[in-house]
Amino acid sequence: MNILVFVKRVPDTESKIRINHETHAVVEDGLNFVISPNDEYAVEEALRLREAKGGQVTVLSVGAAEALVILKKGLAMGADEAVLIKDELKETYDGLRVARMIARTVEKKYPQFDLLLFGKQSVGADNAQVPSMVAEMLGLPQANVVTKLEIDGPSGTAHREIEGAMEKVVFSLPAVVSAQKGLNEPRYETLKGIMAAKKKVIPVVTLEDLGLTRDEVAPQVEIVALETPAARQAGKIIPGTPEEAARELARLLRHEAKVI
């Protein structure tokens, strides 16, 4: 199988995020960056499919040179190749322009593929748009938020968690699949893998190589403000007997919180 896995460089979810209110951007100084957690499930699933069925796994990322670090991690986990789709713009939160770059890369560089794997959404933009947009642009079947994936010859079966049930989807290959927590448990990089990844040269594909003009990839989303979530209010302790506390709780929910 020829599997392409698309990963994104995002701030570590344990990092303390600071906002530059003049540029409407996250302050990157001092931040630790990682592969978006959902993308790790996609990488792991690609490696498991290769181990079971043979083939090749290529990890790709859209971004500036800083994204090479996460591509090295993909190689250290066991991917065969890595490619950087170079984009010098900072985070634009525009899923459509990223999807255009990815779709054009697949068309130009990887006409023979079996599976495109993504995380269900990045923890950076958090819009969950890119996998579906890529599938639409390439005219491919897709299965999103997948927790179990089986490939059998020219077809695949995906299990998706929906409210109160598990949905089973059957599709033909090639296809787009986006992974979420529960699909697998991503492996750690091995020392051997880390050393091998350091020696590998990661090719860079530019927008000019893809034949994309500035107009085609101009951001269509304007960031007018970026704010951190409001601090949580302190909780309340309701004194008294259980009966008194229950009456007071009901009063607060009705008259202050206005939820009942």
C-alpha positions, 0 to 999 in steps of 0.5 A, spaced: 500 500 500 502 507 498 499 511 504 500 518 505 499 521 512 498 529 513 501 532 519 501 539 522 505 542 527 502 545 533 503 548 540 504 542 545 497 542 549 500 543 555 503 549 553 501 556 556 499 560 550 500 567 549 497 572 544 500 578 540 494 582 540 497 587 535 498 581 530 492 577 532 497 571 533 500 566 538 506 568 541 511 562 539 517 564 543 518 559 548 513 554 546 514 547 545 511 544 538 509 537 537 505 533 531 497 534 532 495 529 537 490 526 532 495 526 527 499 521 531 493 516 530 493 517 523 501 516 523 500 509 527 495 507 523 499 507 517 505 504 520 500 498 522 497 497 515 504 497 512 506 492 517 500 488 515 500 489 508 507 491 506 508 498 502 510 505 503 508 510 508 510 518 507 508 523 512 507 530 509 506 537 512 504 544 510 508 549 513 515 553 514 521 550 515 520 549 522 515 543 520 521 539 519 522 537 526 515 534 526 516 530 519 523 528 523 518 525 528 514 521 523 520 518 520 523 516 527 516 513 528 517 508 522 515 512 516 519 511 510 519 518 507 517 525 509 516 531 504 515 538 506 510 542 502 513 549 503 508 555 506 511 561 509 505 564 511 503 563 519 497 560 521 491 563 517 486 558 519 484 557 512 482 550 511 481 551 504 487 554 502 491 548 505 486 543 502 488 546 495 496 545 497 495 538 499 490 536 493 495 539 488 501 535 491 497 529 491 495 530 484 502 532 481 507 528 486 503 522 488 498 519 482 498 512 485 496 512 492 491 507 496 490 511 502 490 519 505 490 519 512 489 525 517 487 527 524 480 528 525 482 536 526 488 539 529 489 542 535 491 549 532 486 551 527 481 546 530 476 546 524 476 539 522 475 542 515 481 539 511 480 532 510 473 533 507 475 538 503 481 534 500 476 528 499 472 533 495 477 536 491 480 529 489 473 526 488 474 521 493 470 517 498 471 519 505 470 516 512 471 521 518 472 521 526 474 513 525 476 509 531 477 502 527 479 501 520 480 495 516 483 494 509 481 488 505 484 488 498 480 494 494 476 496 499 476 499 506 471 498 512 471 504 518 467 504 524 465 511 527 463 513 534 456 517 533 451 519 539 449 512 542 451 508 537 457 505 532 456 507 525 460 502 520 462 505 513 464 501 507 468 505 501 472 503 495 480 505 495 483 510 494 480 514 499 481 519 505 480 517 512 481 521 518 483 518 525 481 520 532 482 517 539 481 510 540 483 508 533 490 505 536 495 507 541 501 511 537 508 508 538 514 512 541 520 513 537 526 508 537 533 510 538 534 507 532 529 510 528 531 517 531 538 516 529 536 514 522 531 520 521 537 525 523 540 522 516 534 523 512 534 528 507 527 531 507 525 534 500 521 540 500 515 542 495 514 549 493 508 552 491 511 554 484 513 546 484 505 545 484 503 550 479 499 554 484 499 562 483 499 567 489 491 568 488 489 561 488 492 560 495 491 567 498 488 567 505 480 568 504 479 568 512 481 574 515 483 574 523 480 580 526 481 578 533 484 572 537 483 571 545 484 566 550 478 563 554 476 567 559 478 565 566 473 560 570 469 563 576 471 560 582 466 555 585 461 555 590 460 551 596 453 551 599 452 550 606 447 547 610 443 540 611 442 536 605 435 539 604 437 546 605 443 545 600 438 542 595 433 548 595 439 553 595 442 549 589 435 549 585 434 557 587 441 558 584 440 554 578 433 557 576 435 565 578 442 566 577 444 561 572 437 560 569 438 553 566 432 551 569 
